[in-house]
Amino acid sequence: MLEDRVLYYYRNDYNCVQCMLMGARDEYGLPIECCCVDMCAGVYNGLGVESICSIVVGGVMVISLYFKNENTIKHKRMEFINNIYEKFNTINCGKMPKQNGCDNIVYEGAKILRIVIESG
């Protein structure tokens, strides 16, 4: 499942955006090259200032690549963001509930992404 792959990468020294991209690449066969993953090396910890959670950023990037129709992308993007907000009461990195790091946020964020993608 997507969330297991994403958590695996997160626990193996990839940041939030990178693990979302790599997990989605593996799970859905998306054409995400290593240079794309490398470009996201500095995109974590709410862009370094604890603003928008990088799981949200990575999820929106995956949605943008997975779906081809602009209206579908807009709808799925908002569905994903709203579901993250509903789960954590924020999309702000600095306000996320971080018990023992971000493992739970990464796992649940990837699970939400999987549900949004697989619901068509």
N, C-alpha and C positions, 0 to 999 in steps of 0.2 A: 504494500500500500504506500501511497505517496508520503504519508506522515512518517512512516518508518524509515524510508529512504532519506527524507529531509533531516530527520533527527540523527541518523547515522552520519551524514556529512557535517552537521553542526557539531557533533561530538568529536569529529576528526578535524578540528581546527579551521572550518570554513565559517564565515560570518552568516548572518541571517539571510541576506539577499542571495549570497552564493549558494547556500544550502537549498534554498527554494528553487533556484534555477537548475542546479544539478539534479535534485530529486525529480523535478518535472521533466528534465531531459531524459532521465532513466525511465521514468514511469510512462511517459507519453510519447517518447521518441522525438521530442522537439529538437530542432536543429540549433542547439546552443553550443557554440564553440568555446574552447578554453579561453580565448582572448576576451570573450564576453564575460565570462566568470571572473577573469582577472581584473577587468575594468571595474568590477564592483567591490574590490578589496577595501576601499575606503568608505563604503556605504554600509555603515552599521552604527549602533548606538544612537539611533535617531539622527542620522547624518552627522554624528559626532557632538551634537548639542542636545541630545535627548528629545528631539522633536518627533516627527512622525516615525512610528515603529518601522524598522526595516523589513519585518515580516510582511507588513502591508505593502511596502515598496516592491519587494520581490514577488508577492502574489499578483499585484497589478501588472508587473512585467510579464509574468507567465500568462495571465489572462490575455494580454495584448498580443502575445505570440500564438497562443492556442486558437483563439477565435479570429476569424478573418473579417467578419462584418462589423463595421464601426458602431452600429446601434447595439449589436450584441455585446461588443466590448464595453460600451458605456453601461449597459444594464448589468452585466456580470461584475464589472468593477464596483459598482455601487452595492450590489448584493454582497460581494465579498467584504467590502469595507463596513457595511452595516452589520454583517454577522460578526466580524471581529469586534466591533464596538459593543454589540449586544453581549458577547462572551466576556469581555474584559472591562466594560464601561469606559473605555478610552481607546484611542488609536495612537496615543502619545507614548513614546518609549519611556520617558521619565516617570510616567504614572502607571506603567504596567506592573501587575503583581509578580514580583520576581523572587519566589521562594526557591532557594538553591539555584540561582542563575535563571536563565531564560529557557531551559529545556521544555517546560510546560507550554510556554508561549509559542515556541517553535513548533512543537507537536500539534497543539490545538489550531494554530494558524494554518499549518499544512493540511490538517483534517478539514477545516472549513474550506480551504481552496479546493481540495478534492471533491467535496460535496457540490460546490458551486460549478466546477467543471463538469462533473459527471451527471449533473441534473440537466445538461444540455443547454 
